[in-house]
């Protein structure tokens, strides 16, 4: 989920502070999620999904698809 949240945030033109304000957490929490040091609660994941007009399930699935694509790219090298 970490890569997807950062990608969605930057694509939306949001800073970590702006996202943190929207979901009512600290910048440190957003930073930790993006670095993979913290897994958000279901409630927080839902709030983040709402900001990006998606679902928690899609956030999770998108991450899996990115990892699959990265693995396929490494296999072709």
GIQUIPE-V527358 format. One record per residue. D_FIRST is the distance of its C-alpha to the first C-alpha in Angstrom with 1 decimal. Layout:
[[D_FIRST] [D_FIRST]]
//
This chain:
[[0.0] [3.8] [5.7] [5.3] [6.2] [8.7] [10.0] [10.5] [12.1] [14.3] [15.3] [16.4] [18.3] [17.0] [17.2] [15.2] [18.4] [18.5] [15.1] [16.0] [19.3] [18.1] [16.0] [18.6] [17.0] [17.9] [16.7] [16.3] [13.6] [11.6] [12.4] [11.5] [7.9] [7.8] [9.7] [7.9] [11.1] [10.2] [8.3] [9.2] [12.0] [12.3] [14.5] [12.3] [9.3] [12.3] [13.7] [10.8] [10.9] [14.6] [14.7] [13.3] [15.4] [13.0] [12.1] [9.6] [10.4] [9.9] [6.4] [5.9] [8.8] [7.9] [5.5] [8.5] [10.9] [10.0] [10.4] [13.5] [14.9] [14.6] [16.4] [19.0] [19.6] [20.4] [22.7] [24.6] [25.4]]
//
